[in-house]
Structures are given as C-alpha cells and as structure tokens.
C-alpha cells in the first residue's frame, strides 16, 4: 500500500485588532500580543532603546513603514508598551470604525510582520514564498454593513515593514477574510450542548459582541439573528470608573499608561505616595459587569431567559468575574482573550 501524502496545512494569519490589545496567531505557530497603541517615534528615545531590549515584546516595538514602494516616505512609530512608556502624542481609539483610525494599519502591519515569514522582495512571491490568508474581524453589530469596506481597505494595504531594527520585509494581503467577532470565538467552544440556544458574550474594551446559535443534536442549526449584535459597552467602562476613583483621591486625571498599571497592580505611585485603588477597582468591576449584563439582556429581550448555555470570551470577561454569576450556566472559554484570534485561524481553515 502506498503511503498517503501529507495534506499541506493551510497558510493562515489571524489578527484580532482590539480596542485594548492586538492579538495575532498564525498557522506557523507564531503568536503575539501587545496594546493597540502607537506614538510617533522620537529620536532621543531611539538612542536610548537602539539595540537594548527592543526584541522583548514586554518592552514594545519600534516599527518603520514605507507604504507602497521604496520611494515612499518612511514612517516610524513606537508600538504597544513602548508607545505607552516613551511616546508623546500617543494614539489609541474608541472610535466605532476603528479600522479608519491611523492606529489600525500600524498595529495590523506590526502584528503581521511578527507572526509570518515574509519575503524580502515582492518578486519572491513568484519563487515559492507562501502568502498567508489573512483573517480579521469586525464587531457582530457592524459586520453586515462594514465587512466589504474593511476587506477592500486591507487588500489595498501594502508596504515595507521593519520591526525592532530587523531587515524590512514586504507585506501585502490578497482577498482577506473578514469574520464576525463573537462568532469566531464561538468556534473555540469545547462543549456545545446537545440542544437549545447557546450564546457567546465577547467582552472587549469598547464593545460587547453577542452571538447566539440554535443547537440540534450537538451541532449548530443556524444563528438566532435577533440575539446577535453589539452593545456599546466594554471593559473601558471599568477603566473609567477606576480612573474616577483616583481623581476623587488626588484631583488629578490618571493617564492611560497608569490606568493599565493600576489595573494590573491595584495601586499607583503619585508624588512619591502609594495610592491604593484596590477598593475602587473592585467596585468598578461589579458596576461594570452589571451594566454590561443589563445591556446584553436588553438586546436579547425575553429570549434571554431561555438560553441553555452562555460562553464568555474576551479580556473583559477575565477582568469581570461577576459575569459568570449574571448569565445562566456561564462558562469562560479557554484562552478567553485569544478566543477570537483562534477562531479566525479556524475560519481560515487552519
């Protein structure tokens, strides 16, 4: 008997550009996450960081981009934690159409450069280099009216990209797949019920996406469309509530970088004093979880009482443990923050 030839693994690159973090994973096994934040690169800081730890993802990334051709103007950015720590005029967005914000393309190209083996010249595509199928997402509530526009935008995005001083690579995308957020995360659910309605609540930084499917004999029988959509509330409400707690103690606004630090540690140092924010953070977690649950139940209407099982995804689900009590038979997906990115990878065939 002749041995069967191994089936080639599809070349897929999945990038989840979130309001809080950009996550990317590829069929090569590469994986990267960083805050969705950029800032123009500064020469003084470049001298301090040149060759000193830029390859450490915890430090962030120095990214240089030449769009379209070698004759274009070079753009230089701090991306992720480096932008938060060293950047001036830091850019992040809570705009509804985040793909129209300058931040979007920079973090997308950065993630792509870090998660795939790109050629050094465009002509290499004709010499055996594999171009991955790119899969990205949109909030469920925006997918119907925006996915074609986003696909066209990304298909026209190309250029030379250098990350952390490495040799520039040529990045371009052909026919990207745009997939609904939440629906992608649901693809990672390990134990769908045998029957009834299963719902996915994906808590991001700005929005919470909801997808519900009817299950028959353990498989999906189609979307429950009236229960699918997005609510304009997410983990950023938690950040705002916590920042208000700090301002009440100090009469000073809390910068974005310190908000993220306080969320990790429970305190910040201010004028040499340790400001404990653990109580404010816990109260904000409770208030935000209840507010998100209320908005989701409004979207679901009376059908929300008849959901068989609710899956929770997104970094916000991890930050708001009370959500497990507020939804029936709730279960946090494994790798909840990565659920959409992993789902995108599956949607691409990997």
C-alpha distance (Angstrom), angle and dihedral (degrees) to the residues before:
residue distance angle dihedral
X1 . . .
X2 3.78 . .
X3 3.77 115.8 .
X4 3.76 113.2 -113.3
X5 3.77 114.6 -114.3
X6 3.80 112.8 -113.2
X7 3.78 114.0 -102.5
X8 3.78 110.7 -114.1
X9 3.78 113.0 -113.6
X10 3.83 111.8 -118.8
X11 3.78 114.0 -108.2
X12 3.80 104.7 -121.3
X13 3.79 133.3 165.0
X14 3.81 116.1 -168.6
X15 3.81 119.4 -165.3
X16 3.79 123.8 -178.3
X17 3.81 107.6 -166.9
X18 3.78 101.1 -164.4
X19 3.78 128.7 -177.4
X20 3.80 88.4 -115.6
X21 3.81 106.1 27.9
X22 3.77 138.4 8.4
X23 3.79 113.3 -134.5
X24 3.80 124.7 -170.6
X25 3.78 132.6 179.5
X26 3.80 130.4 170.8
X27 3.78 140.4 -164.0
X28 3.82 85.6 -110.0
X29 3.81 87.5 70.5
X30 3.80 94.7 -110.1
X31 3.80 118.8 140.2
X32 3.82 133.2 -176.8
X33 3.80 138.3 172.1
X34 3.80 131.0 -177.1
X35 3.82 138.4 152.1
X36 3.82 114.1 -80.0
X37 3.79 92.0 -118.3
X38 3.81 132.6 117.9
X39 3.79 137.2 -179.7
X40 3.80 133.4 -178.5
X41 3.80 108.8 -91.1
X42 3.81 113.9 -107.8
X43 3.79 122.1 -144.5
X44 3.81 96.0 -138.5
X45 3.76 92.0 53.6
X46 3.80 90.9 44.3
X47 3.82 89.6 62.5
X48 3.79 90.4 52.4
X49 3.79 94.8 47.5
X50 3.81 101.7 35.9
X51 3.79 106.5 123.1
X52 3.81 92.7 -12.2
X53 3.75 111.7 113.6
X54 3.80 100.2 -45.8
X55 3.79 89.8 133.3
X56 3.81 89.2 63.8
X57 3.81 107.8 96.3
X58 3.81 89.2 -150.4
X59 3.82 89.2 65.1
X60 3.79 95.2 48.8
X61 3.77 131.9 -126.2
X62 3.78 140.5 -71.9
X63 3.81 106.0 -145.0
X64 3.80 128.7 -170.8
X65 3.81 120.1 -169.5
X66 3.79 133.2 -172.7
X67 3.77 107.6 -172.9
X68 3.79 121.2 -143.0
X69 3.81 102.4 -14.7
X70 3.78 145.2 8.8
X71 3.81 89.1 -98.4
X72 3.78 94.1 62.7
X73 3.77 125.0 102.6
X74 3.79 116.4 -89.4
X75 3.80 117.3 -118.1
X76 3.81 118.8 -159.0
X77 3.80 124.3 -163.0
X78 3.74 143.1 172.7
X79 3.81 106.3 -132.4
X80 3.79 130.9 -162.7
X81 3.79 118.8 -19.1
X82 3.79 91.9 0.2
X83 3.81 89.4 60.6
X84 3.79 90.7 49.1
X85 3.80 93.7 48.6
X86 3.81 102.7 37.0
X87 3.78 107.7 13.1
X88 3.77 131.1 111.5
X89 3.82 120.1 -160.0
X90 3.80 89.1 23.3
X91 3.80 113.0 -160.1
X92 3.78 126.1 -151.4
X93 3.76 126.6 140.8
X94 3.77 144.0 -140.9
X95 3.82 91.1 -179.6
X96 3.79 112.9 138.2
X97 3.82 91.3 -125.2
X98 3.78 96.8 46.3
X99 3.81 92.4 168.8
X100 3.82 87.6 70.0
X101 3.82 92.1 58.7
X102 3.85 118.0 93.4
X103 3.80 89.5 -122.7
X104 3.80 92.1 66.7
X105 3.81 99.8 65.1
X106 3.80 93.7 42.7
X107 3.81 95.4 53.2
X108 3.82 91.1 41.0
X109 3.81 92.3 54.1
X110 3.81 91.3 43.6
X111 3.81 92.1 52.6
X112 3.80 91.4 45.3
X113 3.81 92.1 51.4
X114 3.80 91.7 50.6
X115 3.82 96.8 46.3
X116 3.81 104.8 44.4
X117 3.81 139.3 47.9
X118 3.79 100.8 -117.5
X119 3.83 125.0 -172.1
X120 3.78 122.4 -104.7
X121 3.81 90.8 -132.3
X122 3.84 131.9 30.7
X123 3.82 90.0 -125.8
X124 3.82 89.0 65.6
X125 3.81 88.9 77.4
X126 3.80 87.3 75.2
X127 3.82 91.3 49.9
X128 3.79 99.1 64.0
X129 3.81 103.4 -76.0
X130 3.78 110.9 144.3
X131 3.78 117.9 -128.0
X132 3.81 109.7 -152.7
X133 3.76 124.8 -133.8
X134 3.79 105.2 -112.4
X135 3.81 117.7 -140.7
X136 3.80 120.3 -169.7
X137 3.79 134.5 163.8
X138 3.77 146.9 -130.0
X139 3.80 130.2 -161.0
X140 3.80 110.2 -85.9
X141 3.79 90.8 -117.1
X142 3.82 92.3 55.5
X143 3.79 100.9 37.5
X144 3.81 98.2 90.8
X145 3.79 96.3 53.1
X146 3.81 101.4 31.1
X147 3.81 110.5 33.2
X148 3.82 96.5 88.2
X149 3.81 91.5 48.1
X150 3.81 91.6 50.2
X151 3.82 91.7 47.2
X152 3.82 91.2 52.6
X153 3.80 91.2 47.4
X154 3.80 94.1 52.0
X155 3.82 92.8 43.2
X156 3.81 87.4 59.3
X157 3.81 93.8 47.9
X158 3.81 113.3 103.2
X159 3.76 139.2 140.3
X160 3.77 151.4 114.7
X161 3.79 113.7 -63.1
X162 3.80 128.3 -170.0
X163 3.80 119.6 -174.3
X164 3.81 123.4 -166.1
X165 3.80 94.4 -12.5
X166 3.81 95.9 -54.0
X167 3.81 121.5 140.1
X168 3.81 111.0 -79.4
X169 3.79 117.7 -99.5
X170 3.79 128.7 -157.8
X171 3.80 112.6 -115.3
X172 3.79 125.5 -172.1
X173 3.79 134.6 148.4
X174 3.79 130.0 -138.4
X175 3.83 119.9 -156.2
X176 3.83 98.2 -22.9
X177 3.78 117.7 -154.8
X178 3.81 116.7 -125.7
X179 3.81 112.1 -157.6
X180 3.81 130.2 -174.9
X181 3.80 114.0 -100.1
X182 3.76 111.4 -123.1
X183 3.79 91.4 28.7
X184 3.80 86.8 66.0
X185 3.80 91.8 49.5
X186 3.80 90.3 50.4
X187 3.82 88.4 60.1
X188 3.82 87.0 69.4
X189 3.83 96.0 54.3
X190 3.82 106.3 124.6
X191 3.80 101.1 -159.1
X192 3.79 116.3 31.7
X193 3.82 112.3 -176.5
X194 3.80 120.4 -107.9
X195 3.78 92.9 -114.6
X196 3.79 143.4 -6.3
X197 3.80 130.8 57.3
X198 3.80 119.7 -42.5
X199 3.80 117.6 -165.6
X200 3.79 132.9 -164.6
X201 3.82 119.9 -150.8
X202 3.80 110.2 -167.8
X203 3.81 111.1 -168.7
X204 3.78 111.4 -159.2
X205 3.79 130.7 170.1
X206 3.81 96.9 -89.2
X207 3.80 107.0 10.4
X208 3.77 138.4 31.7
X209 3.81 113.0 -142.5
X210 3.79 121.5 -153.4
X211 3.79 127.7 -161.7
X212 3.80 125.4 173.5
X213 3.80 128.9 -173.3
X214 3.77 134.5 -172.6
X215 3.80 111.4 -122.5
X216 3.79 122.6 -151.3
X217 3.81 122.3 175.7
X218 3.78 90.6 -11.7
X219 3.80 97.5 -55.3
X220 3.78 134.3 91.6
X221 3.81 115.3 -90.6
X222 3.81 93.6 -173.2
X223 3.78 143.0 -65.8
X224 3.78 123.3 -56.7
X225 3.81 89.5 -135.1
X226 3.80 97.1 -170.4
X227 3.83 88.3 61.0
X228 3.81 95.6 48.5
X229 3.78 121.6 92.7
X230 3.79 145.5 82.9
X231 3.78 132.5 -82.2
X232 3.78 118.8 -151.3
X233 3.78 96.7 -121.6
X234 3.77 133.2 87.8
X235 3.77 145.2 138.3
X236 3.81 92.1 -47.6
X237 3.82 86.3 76.5
X238 3.81 86.3 62.1
X239 3.81 90.6 51.5
X240 3.82 92.0 49.4
X241 3.79 93.2 49.3
X242 3.80 91.9 49.2
X243 3.83 91.8 46.7
X244 3.80 89.5 52.4
X245 3.80 88.3 54.5
X246 3.80 90.2 55.1
X247 3.80 92.2 46.9
X248 3.80 90.3 52.1
X249 3.81 88.4 56.8
X250 3.79 98.6 41.7
X251 3.84 109.0 19.6
X252 3.81 85.5 -128.6
X253 3.82 129.8 111.9
X254 3.81 113.7 -117.3
X255 3.86 114.1 -125.3
X256 3.80 118.4 -127.8
X257 3.81 94.6 -108.6
X258 3.81 91.1 53.8
X259 3.82 91.0 46.7
X260 3.80 89.3 58.6
X261 3.80 90.8 45.0
X262 3.80 92.3 51.1
X263 3.81 91.0 48.8
X264 3.81 88.5 56.8
X265 3.82 99.3 41.9
X266 3.81 107.2 23.0
X267 3.81 93.1 -123.9
X268 3.81 144.9 53.1
X269 3.79 133.3 -149.0
X270 3.79 111.6 -120.8
X271 3.82 123.5 177.7
X272 3.78 89.9 -19.5
X273 3.80 94.5 -50.9
X274 3.79 128.0 108.8
X275 3.81 108.7 -124.5
X276 3.80 109.1 -157.1
X277 3.81 110.6 -145.6
X278 3.82 99.5 167.5
X279 3.80 93.0 110.9
X280 3.80 93.3 47.2
X281 3.79 91.1 47.9
X282 3.80 93.4 50.4
X283 3.80 92.4 48.4
X284 3.81 89.8 47.3
X285 3.82 90.3 51.4
X286 3.79 91.2 54.6
X287 3.80 95.1 45.1
X288 3.81 93.6 46.1
X289 3.81 94.3 47.1
X290 3.80 91.6 51.3
X291 3.81 92.2 46.6
X292 3.83 92.3 50.8
X293 3.81 92.3 47.1
X294 3.81 90.6 50.0
X295 3.82 91.6 52.5
X296 3.80 92.9 47.4
X297 3.81 91.8 50.2
X298 3.82 88.6 50.6
X299 3.81 88.7 55.3
X300 3.80 92.1 47.9
X301 3.80 95.7 44.5
X302 3.79 116.6 -173.0
X303 3.81 91.0 -19.0
X304 3.79 90.3 71.4
X305 3.79 90.7 77.9
X306 3.79 91.3 60.5
X307 3.81 100.9 53.7
X308 3.80 112.2 128.6
X309 3.81 96.2 -154.7
X310 3.82 137.6 -2.6
X311 3.78 122.6 -150.9
X312 3.81 118.5 -157.7
X313 3.80 121.9 -149.6
X314 3.79 139.8 166.6
X315 3.78 132.9 60.2
X316 3.80 88.5 -80.5
X317 3.80 91.2 62.8
X318 3.79 89.5 57.2
X319 3.80 91.6 47.6
X320 3.84 93.1 49.4
X321 3.83 108.2 51.3
X322 3.83 91.9 169.0
X323 3.81 88.1 74.7
X324 3.80 88.6 76.6
X325 3.80 88.7 64.8
X326 3.80 95.8 42.9
X327 3.81 97.2 56.8
X328 3.82 125.3 58.1
X329 3.81 117.0 -101.4
X330 3.80 89.2 -11.6
X331 3.79 120.0 -172.1
X332 3.82 126.5 -176.1
X333 3.79 110.1 -134.2
X334 3.80 118.6 -120.8
X335 3.81 109.2 -96.3
X336 3.81 88.4 11.8
X337 3.80 94.4 -178.6
X338 3.80 89.6 51.8
X339 3.81 97.4 42.0
X340 3.82 96.2 104.3
X341 3.80 94.2 45.1
X342 3.81 91.4 49.4
X343 3.81 89.3 46.2
X344 3.80 90.6 50.9
X345 3.80 88.5 53.6
X346 3.81 90.3 52.9
X347 3.80 91.5 46.0
X348 3.80 88.1 55.7
X349 3.79 90.7 55.8
X350 3.80 100.5 -103.3
